[in-house]
Amino acid sequence: MIEIAAAAVGACIGIAGASASGFSRRTSESRDAVIRLTMAVESIAGKLEELHQDMKSDRKEIYSKLSRHDHRLTILENRDS
């Protein structure tokens, strides 16, 4: 009878150890996944910031050209009048 109880206790300890090992591995995998996702989000944020800066400079250049052309058209219209 004692052997059966010892075997049951041993099996329970083995199962608990395996469960703890699996939990530790899943925790590690989850941590790695969070780190990878965080790095990806930071990379995307940097690229969006670059895109935003490019768009601002393009917009500034376009409005500058439009202003020059508007001024030239105004001069031409005044000549014709």
C-alpha positions, 0 to 999 in steps of 0.5 A: 500500500505504501508503494502505491501511495509513493508512486502516486506522489511521485507521479504528481511531483513529475506532472507538477514539474512538467507543468511548471516547465511548460508554463516557464517555456510559454512565458518565455515565448510570450515575452519574446513575442511581446519584444518582437511586436514592440520592436515592429511597432517602433520601426513602423512609428519611425517610418511613419515619422519619416513619411510625415516629414517627407510629406511636409517638405513636399507640401511646402515645395508645392505651395511655394511653386503654386504661389510663384505661379499665382504671382506670375499669372496675376502679372500676366493678367494685369498686362492684358488688361 
